[in-house]
Amino acid sequence: MAKLLRDLDPGTPVRCGHEPVGEVRAVYATGDSRVPEYLCIYWTLRGEETLVETDEVLNIEDDIVVLRSSREAYADLIAFDPAQDPLLWRLH
């Protein structure tokens, strides 16, 4: 059963295609919005969290988030530090 982005629980697995790559740590919005704009994802191979825009989510199926691109497409994302961006706030 598909879920809404804002309802994703921390620990929800993330895949790129069929490859497991990590897990959701949080869902963020900006400003006064309640619309999910970013997923904070912990990448297993990198050992760090990054933000991925929610438009990169291809599907949420069986409590697994599937991203649009291959793992390599996200390799250049910088590590996420919530203290560095006070406009972001955690939805869930």
N, C-alpha and C positions, 0 to 999 in steps of 0.2 A: 504494500500500500504506500503510495507516494505521500510525502510530508511536505509541509511548507518550509521554506528556508528558515524562517524565524523560529520554527519549532524544533530544529535540529538539536539533538543533545550532544554535549561534549562527549568525545569518544566515538562518535559515528565514523565508521571507516570511510576512507576516500580512495577512489581508484582513478587511474588514467587508463581508459579502455578497460582491459581485463587485469591490469597490473595494480595490485594494492600498493599505495604510496604513503599512506599516513592516516591521520584522523582529524576530525574537526575539534577544535578547542573552544571556539566561540563564534558568534555571529555579531557583526557590528553594523551600525548605522552612523550617519553623520548629522551634526547639528540637532535640530528638533525632530528630525524624521524618525518614523518607525518602520521605514522600508529597509530591509536588509540590503546592504551594499557590498559588504566584504565578509568572507569567511577567513577566520584565523585557522590555518592548517598546520599541524605538526607533521613535518616530512621525516619519515623514519630514516632514510638514508642520509639525510643532511643533519639530522639531530637538532633541528631548530624549527621555529614557527615563522610563517610568512603570511601576509594578507593576499588573498586572491579575490578579485572582483566577482560578484555573484553571477555576472553574465557569462562567466567561464563554466558554470554548472550546466552540464548537458542534461542530467537526469538525477532524480532521487528515486532509487528503486530498492525495495526490501531493506530499508534503513541503511543504504550505502549511497554515498554521493559519488557521481561519475562526472569527471571533468572533461571538457571538450578536447583538450590537446594531450600530447604525450608528456611524460614526466620531464623530458629534456626541455620542453617549451617553458617550464617554470623554473629552470635552473638558475636564472639570473635575478630572481626575486630576492630582495634584501630581507634580512631577519627583522621580525616585527618586535617593536618595543612599545607597548601601549602608552607609556609615559611620554613618548615623543610626539604624540598627536592627540591633544586635548579635545579636538572636535569629534573624535570617534567615541562612541559609547556602546557598551555591550547590551545586545537585546536579550540574549539567553545564555 
